[in-house]
Each structure stands twice: as structure tokens, then as C-alpha cells.
Amino acid sequence: MSLLFALLLRLDRRPFFQGTDERWAAAVDRSSVGAAAEPGGFLVVLDRLGGPLGMVLPLVLVGCLCVYGRWRSGLFVFLAAVVANALVVLPVKQLADRPRPPHPWVLVNDGSYPSGQVFGAVTLVIVVAVVVFPPRARRWWWAFGVAYVLAMMVSRTWLHAQWLSDTVAGALLGAGTCLVLWRLLAPLLETEAERMASNSLWL
């Protein structure tokens, strides 16, 4: 769906959801009246987490997994949270070629659709859930993850960095990419789980 909307944006500079985006932007703009010209500390943290730091965290996780012999989980994290950002998000951005909202509060590059920051947030939440938490312990992590992704989505629109539909597309694209890779790598991850249970990861 995100890819279809990217094609629609390429063909029509004012798609059917542009009105919703503009109404949301206006509502956010009214909510920020009286706020400081510079974004607050929490928004800065989210902006940094969605930027270069967002690539550091998955790489640190990959390193930790590999140190403990869990290279299969490390491969999943690397593909979903690092490689996919370049091979999935950037081509879709180039296809859509959507301008940013006017007067962003933070430094941004070209291409508003989809949100790479939200894509990164979703992929990080999912890969951590898969490789760190056992299934029974994921409930609270999912609650935290949803709150984190929603905060990232709101922050991107609050900072006038992206349209609302950009953030929704980033979330859907991130979730879809992770689920596909999770399915493809399921045999490897199951093998790793069996080796962990038998304490034979390095064999």
C-alpha cells in the first residue's frame, strides 16, 4: 500500500489524502502556538533517535548478539533495521519525490514520503521484540513500542518535518518489511532457539 501511495504521489501532487495532511498540520500548528521557536528536549531526542543514532542502536545490538554466538538473530536485526532502511525507504522516497511541509523546525533532507524515522522506530521495536524477549514477555515491550512509535509519528509532524501520511506510510512499511524478513529467516531463528536450548550455539 505504501508503494502504491508513493506512485500516486508521483503522478498526482495533490492526492486525495493531502487535505487530511493539511488539516492535521494546521491542528498541530495551532497546538504549538506559544511554544518556543526551537524544539524542546524530548523532541530533539526523538529527532536524534530517528537520525544517525537510529542506525547506531541496531548495530550495537547486532554486535552484542554476535558476541554471544547469535549470528542468526544478528543477521535478522541487520537486514531489517539497517539494510532495509537503504534498500526499501530510499527507493520509495525517490519514487514519491514528495516535498516536505513548509518551514520544518529541524534539518531535513529531500523526500518527505515515507518517514525514515518512523520506519526505523518500527523496525527497532520489532527486532528487539523478536531477538531479546521470549514470547510471553513481549506484552509490555509491545505497549512501550507502540507508545514510542506514536511519539515518533507525532514528533515528526509537530516539527513540521513530515506530513501525517508520511509517518503512517513509514510505520506500515517498517512493519511489513520486518514481518517479511521474520518469515524468511524463521528457519534460521528456530535453529538458533534450538541451539540455545541445548547450549550449543557455537557448534
TAVENBEL-V924206 format. One record per pair of residues at least 24 apart in sequence whose ideal C-beta (glycine too) atoms are under 10 Angstrom apart, sorted by the first residue. I is the first residue (numbers start at 1). J is the second residue. D is the distance in Angstrom with one decimal. If there is no record, write none. Layout:
I:J:D ; I:J:D
//
This chain:
1:168:9.7 ; 1:169:8.0 ; 1:172:6.3 ; 1:173:8.8 ; 1:176:8.6 ; 2:88:9.3 ; 2:89:9.8 ; 2:92:6.6 ; 2:96:9.2 ; 2:113:8.5 ; 2:114:5.8 ; 2:119:9.5 ; 2:165:9.7 ; 2:166:9.9 ; 2:168:8.6 ; 2:169:4.4 ; 2:170:8.0 ; 2:171:9.2 ; 2:172:5.3 ; 2:173:4.4 ; 2:174:9.5 ; 2:176:7.6 ; 2:177:9.8 ; 3:88:9.5 ; 3:91:9.3 ; 3:92:6.4 ; 3:95:7.6 ; 3:96:9.3 ; 3:114:9.6 ; 3:169:9.2 ; 3:173:8.2 ; 3:176:9.7 ; 5:92:9.3 ; 5:96:7.6 ; 5:98:9.7 ; 5:113:7.5 ; 5:114:8.5 ; 5:165:7.2 ; 5:166:9.8 ; 5:168:9.2 ; 5:169:6.1 ; 5:172:9.4 ; 6:91:9.0 ; 6:92:4.9 ; 6:93:8.1 ; 6:94:9.0 ; 6:95:4.6 ; 6:96:3.9 ; 6:97:8.8 ; 6:98:8.2 ; 6:113:6.3 ; 6:114:7.4 ; 6:169:7.7 ; 6:173:9.4 ; 7:92:9.6 ; 7:95:6.6 ; 7:96:7.9 ; 8:96:8.5 ; 9:92:9.8 ; 9:95:8.1 ; 9:96:4.2 ; 9:97:7.3 ; 9:98:5.0 ; 9:99:9.9 ; 9:112:9.2 ; 9:113:5.9 ; 9:165:9.0 ; 9:166:9.8 ; 9:169:9.6 ; 10:94:9.5 ; 10:95:5.8 ; 10:96:6.0 ; 10:97:6.3 ; 10:98:8.6 ; 10:113:9.8 ; 13:97:9.5 ; 13:98:8.4 ; 13:99:8.5 ; 15:96:10.0 ; 15:98:9.4 ; 15:113:10.0 ; 15:165:8.3 ; 17:163:8.6 ; 17:164:8.4 ; 17:165:5.0 ; 17:168:9.1 ; 17:169:10.0 ; 18:98:9.8 ; 18:163:8.0 ; 18:165:8.1 ; 20:163:9.0 ; 20:164:6.8 ; 20:165:7.2 ; 21:101:8.2 ; 21:112:9.9 ; 21:157:8.7 ; 21:162:9.3 ; 21:163:4.0 ; 21:164:5.2 ; 21:165:5.3 ; 21:166:8.1 ; 21:168:9.9 ; 22:101:8.9 ; 22:163:8.2 ; 22:164:9.3 ; 23:164:8.9 ; 24:154:10.0 ; 24:157:6.4 ; 24:163:7.7 ; 24:164:4.3 ; 24:165:8.8 ; 24:167:9.8 ; 25:101:5.9 ; 25:102:9.1 ; 25:157:6.7 ; 25:158:9.8 ; 25:160:7.2 ; 25:162:9.7 ; 25:163:6.9 ; 25:164:7.4 ; 27:157:9.3 ; 27:164:9.7 ; 28:101:9.7 ; 28:154:8.0 ; 28:157:5.3 ; 28:158:5.5 ; 28:159:9.2 ; 28:160:7.9 ; 28:164:8.7 ; 29:101:9.5 ; 29:103:9.6 ; 29:157:9.6 ; 29:158:9.1 ; 29:160:7.7 ; 31:158:7.9 ; 32:105:9.0 ; 32:158:6.5 ; 32:159:9.3 ; 32:160:8.9 ; 35:105:9.7 ; 35:158:9.0 ; 36:105:9.9 ; 37:105:7.9 ; 38:105:7.3 ; 38:106:9.4 ; 39:105:5.2 ; 39:106:6.5 ; 39:155:8.3 ; 39:158:7.8 ; 39:159:5.7 ; 39:160:9.8 ; 39:161:9.8 ; 40:155:9.8 ; 40:158:9.5 ; 42:151:8.2 ; 42:155:7.9 ; 43:105:8.1 ; 43:106:8.2 ; 43:151:9.4 ; 43:154:9.4 ; 43:155:5.2 ; 43:156:9.5 ; 43:158:6.5 ; 43:159:6.1 ; 43:161:10.0 ; 44:105:10.0 ; 44:106:8.2 ; 44:155:9.4 ; 44:159:9.4 ; 45:151:9.9 ; 45:155:9.1 ; 46:117:7.8 ; 46:121:8.6 ; 46:148:8.8 ; 46:151:6.4 ; 46:152:5.6 ; 46:153:9.9 ; 46:154:9.0 ; 46:155:4.4 ; 46:156:8.2 ; 46:158:9.4 ; 46:159:8.7 ; 47:105:9.0 ; 47:106:5.3 ; 47:107:8.9 ; 47:108:9.6 ; 47:117:7.6 ; 47:152:9.3 ; 47:155:7.0 ; 47:156:8.4 ; 47:159:6.7 ; 47:161:7.8 ; 48:106:9.8 ; 48:117:10.0 ; 49:117:7.8 ; 49:120:8.0 ; 49:121:7.4 ; 49:124:8.7 ; 49:148:8.8 ; 49:151:9.9 ; 49:152:7.6 ; 49:155:9.6 ; 50:106:9.7 ; 50:115:8.1 ; 50:116:7.3 ; 50:117:2.8 ; 50:118:7.5 ; 50:119:9.0 ; 50:120:5.9 ; 50:121:6.6 ; 50:152:6.2 ; 50:155:8.1 ; 50:156:7.5 ; 50:161:9.1 ; 50:170:9.6 ; 51:106:9.0 ; 51:107:9.0 ; 51:108:9.9 ; 51:116:9.0 ; 51:117:7.2 ; 51:120:8.9 ; 53:120:9.7 ; 54:81:8.5 ; 54:82:9.7 ; 54:85:8.4 ; 54:116:8.4 ; 54:117:6.9 ; 54:119:9.4 ; 54:120:4.3 ; 54:121:7.5 ; 54:123:9.3 ; 54:124:7.1 ; 54:152:9.6 ; 55:81:8.1 ; 55:82:6.3 ; 55:85:7.4 ; 55:86:9.9 ; 55:120:7.7 ; 57:81:8.2 ; 57:120:9.0 ; 57:124:6.4 ; 57:128:9.1 ; 58:82:5.4 ; 58:83:10.0 ; 58:85:9.1 ; 58:120:8.3 ; 58:123:7.7 ; 58:124:6.2 ; 58:127:6.9 ; 58:128:9.0 ; 61:124:8.5 ; 61:127:7.4 ; 61:128:7.2 ; 61:131:7.5 ; 61:132:8.0 ; 62:127:9.5 ; 62:131:9.6 ; 64:131:9.8 ; 64:132:9.6 ; 65:131:6.4 ; 65:132:9.1 ; 65:192:9.6 ; 68:196:9.3 ; 68:201:7.2 ; 68:202:9.5 ; 69:192:8.7 ; 69:195:8.2 ; 69:196:8.8 ; 69:200:9.3 ; 69:201:3.6 ; 69:202:5.0 ; 69:203:9.3 ; 70:131:7.2 ; 70:189:9.5 ; 70:192:6.0 ; 70:193:9.8 ; 70:195:9.0 ; 70:196:7.6 ; 70:201:6.6 ; 71:188:9.2 ; 71:192:8.3 ; 71:201:8.8 ; 72:131:9.1 ; 72:185:7.1 ; 72:187:9.3 ; 72:188:4.2 ; 72:189:5.9 ; 72:190:9.2 ; 72:191:6.8 ; 72:192:4.3 ; 72:193:9.2 ; 72:195:8.9 ; 72:201:9.4 ; 73:127:8.4 ; 73:130:7.6 ; 73:131:4.0 ; 73:132:8.8 ; 73:185:8.9 ; 73:188:8.6 ; 73:189:6.6 ; 73:192:6.1 ; 73:193:9.4 ; 73:196:9.7 ; 74:131:8.0 ; 74:192:9.8 ; 75:181:9.4 ; 75:185:6.9 ; 75:188:7.2 ; 75:189:9.3 ; 75:192:9.8 ; 76:126:9.8 ; 76:127:6.5 ; 76:130:6.8 ; 76:131:6.6 ; 76:178:8.8 ; 76:181:6.3 ; 76:182:7.1 ; 76:184:9.2 ; 76:185:5.0 ; 76:186:9.6 ; 76:188:7.7 ; 76:189:6.6 ; 76:192:9.5 ; 77:123:8.8 ; 77:124:8.9 ; 77:126:9.8 ; 77:127:4.6 ; 77:128:8.3 ; 77:130:8.4 ; 77:131:6.1 ; 77:132:9.7 ; 77:181:9.7 ; 78:127:9.2 ; 79:123:9.7 ; 79:127:9.3 ; 79:177:9.0 ; 79:178:9.5 ; 79:181:5.5 ; 79:184:8.9 ; 79:185:7.7 ; 80:122:9.8 ; 80:123:5.1 ; 80:124:8.9 ; 80:126:7.1 ; 80:127:5.2 ; 80:130:8.7 ; 80:131:9.9 ; 80:174:8.6 ; 80:177:6.4 ; 80:178:4.9 ; 80:179:9.5 ; 80:180:9.1 ; 80:181:4.9 ; 80:182:7.7 ; 80:185:8.9 ; 81:119:9.4 ; 81:120:7.0 ; 81:122:9.6 ; 81:123:4.5 ; 81:124:5.7 ; 81:125:9.8 ; 81:126:8.6 ; 81:127:5.3 ; 81:128:9.1 ; 81:174:9.1 ; 81:177:9.5 ; 81:178:8.3 ; 81:181:9.8 ; 82:120:9.3 ; 82:123:8.8 ; 82:127:9.9 ; 83:177:9.9 ; 83:181:9.4 ; 84:119:8.0 ; 84:120:9.5 ; 84:123:6.7 ; 84:173:8.9 ; 84:174:8.1 ; 84:177:4.9 ; 84:178:8.0 ; 84:180:9.4 ; 84:181:7.3 ; 85:116:6.4 ; 85:119:6.5 ; 85:120:6.2 ; 85:123:7.6 ; 85:174:9.0 ; 85:177:9.2 ; 86:116:9.8 ; 87:177:9.2 ; 88:114:9.1 ; 88:116:9.7 ; 88:119:7.6 ; 88:123:9.6 ; 88:173:6.5 ; 88:174:8.6 ; 88:176:9.1 ; 88:177:5.5 ; 88:180:10.0 ; 89:113:9.9 ; 89:114:6.5 ; 89:115:8.6 ; 89:116:4.8 ; 89:117:9.8 ; 89:118:9.9 ; 89:119:5.3 ; 89:120:8.4 ; 89:123:9.9 ; 89:169:9.9 ; 89:170:7.6 ; 89:173:7.1 ; 89:174:8.6 ; 89:177:9.0 ; 90:116:8.1 ; 92:116:9.6 ; 92:119:9.4 ; 92:169:8.0 ; 92:170:9.4 ; 92:173:6.9 ; 93:166:9.6 ; 96:166:8.8 ; 96:169:8.6 ; 98:162:9.1 ; 98:163:7.6 ; 98:165:9.1 ; 98:166:7.2 ; 98:169:9.9 ; 99:163:9.5 ; 100:160:7.9 ; 100:161:6.6 ; 100:162:6.9 ; 100:163:8.3 ; 100:166:8.9 ; 101:156:9.7 ; 101:157:8.1 ; 101:159:9.2 ; 101:160:4.8 ; 101:161:7.2 ; 101:162:6.9 ; 101:163:6.0 ; 101:164:9.8 ; 101:166:9.0 ; 102:160:7.2 ; 103:160:5.8 ; 104:156:9.5 ; 104:159:6.3 ; 104:160:4.6 ; 104:161:4.7 ; 104:162:8.4 ; 105:158:8.1 ; 105:159:4.5 ; 105:160:5.6 ; 105:161:7.2 ; 106:155:9.5 ; 106:156:9.2 ; 106:159:5.2 ; 106:160:8.4 ; 106:161:5.7 ; 107:161:9.1 ; 108:156:9.6 ; 108:159:8.7 ; 108:160:9.2 ; 108:161:5.2 ; 108:162:8.1 ; 111:162:9.8 ; 111:166:9.4 ; 112:156:9.4 ; 112:161:7.8 ; 112:162:5.1 ; 112:163:6.1 ; 112:165:9.3 ; 112:166:5.1 ; 112:167:9.9 ; 112:169:9.9 ; 113:162:7.7 ; 113:163:7.3 ; 113:165:7.1 ; 113:166:4.7 ; 113:167:9.6 ; 113:168:10.0 ; 113:169:6.0 ; 113:170:8.4 ; 114:162:8.5 ; 114:165:8.6 ; 114:166:5.6 ; 114:167:7.9 ; 114:168:8.3 ; 114:169:3.7 ; 114:170:4.2 ; 114:171:8.5 ; 114:172:8.1 ; 114:173:5.4 ; 114:174:8.6 ; 115:152:8.1 ; 115:153:7.5 ; 115:156:5.6 ; 115:157:9.3 ; 115:161:8.2 ; 115:162:5.0 ; 115:163:8.9 ; 115:164:9.7 ; 115:165:9.4 ; 115:166:4.6 ; 115:167:4.6 ; 115:168:8.4 ; 115:169:7.0 ; 115:170:3.4 ; 115:171:7.9 ; 115:173:8.9 ; 115:174:9.1 ; 116:156:9.8 ; 116:162:9.3 ; 116:166:9.4 ; 116:170:6.7 ; 116:173:9.6 ; 116:174:9.4 ; 117:152:5.9 ; 117:153:8.9 ; 117:155:8.3 ; 117:156:5.9 ; 117:159:9.9 ; 117:161:8.0 ; 117:162:7.9 ; 117:166:9.6 ; 117:167:8.2 ; 117:170:7.1 ; 118:149:6.7 ; 118:150:9.6 ; 118:152:5.4 ; 118:153:5.5 ; 118:155:9.5 ; 118:156:6.5 ; 118:162:8.1 ; 118:166:7.8 ; 118:167:4.8 ; 118:168:8.2 ; 118:169:8.3 ; 118:170:3.4 ; 118:171:5.2 ; 118:172:9.4 ; 118:173:8.7 ; 118:174:6.8 ; 119:152:9.8 ; 119:167:9.4 ; 119:169:8.6 ; 119:170:4.2 ; 119:171:7.5 ; 119:172:9.2 ; 119:173:5.7 ; 119:174:4.1 ; 119:175:9.2 ; 119:177:7.8 ; 119:178:9.8 ; 120:152:8.5 ; 120:170:8.3 ; 120:174:7.3 ; 121:145:8.4 ; 121:148:6.1 ; 121:149:5.0 ; 121:150:9.4 ; 121:151:8.6 ; 121:152:4.4 ; 121:153:8.3 ; 121:155:10.0 ; 121:156:9.8 ; 121:167:9.6 ; 121:170:8.1 ; 121:171:8.0 ; 121:174:7.4 ; 122:146:9.9 ; 122:148:9.3 ; 122:149:5.6 ; 122:152:8.6 ; 122:153:9.7 ; 122:170:7.2 ; 122:171:5.2 ; 122:172:8.5 ; 122:173:8.1 ; 122:174:3.2 ; 122:175:5.4 ; 122:176:9.4 ; 122:177:8.6 ; 122:178:7.1 ; 123:170:9.8 ; 123:173:9.3 ; 123:174:4.7 ; 123:175:8.3 ; 123:177:6.7 ; 123:178:5.4 ; 123:181:9.2 ; 124:148:8.5 ; 124:149:9.3 ; 124:174:8.8 ; 124:178:9.6 ; 125:149:6.3 ; 125:152:9.9 ; 125:174:8.6 ; 125:175:9.2 ; 125:178:8.8 ; 126:174:7.5 ; 126:175:6.9 ; 126:177:9.1 ; 126:178:4.2 ; 126:179:7.8 ; 126:181:9.4 ; 126:182:7.6 ; 127:178:6.7 ; 127:181:8.9 ; 127:182:8.7 ; 129:178:9.4 ; 129:182:10.0 ; 130:178:8.0 ; 130:181:9.7 ; 130:182:6.3 ; 130:185:9.4 ; 130:189:7.4 ; 131:189:8.1 ; 131:192:9.1 ; 134:193:9.6 ; 149:174:8.5 ; 149:175:9.3
//
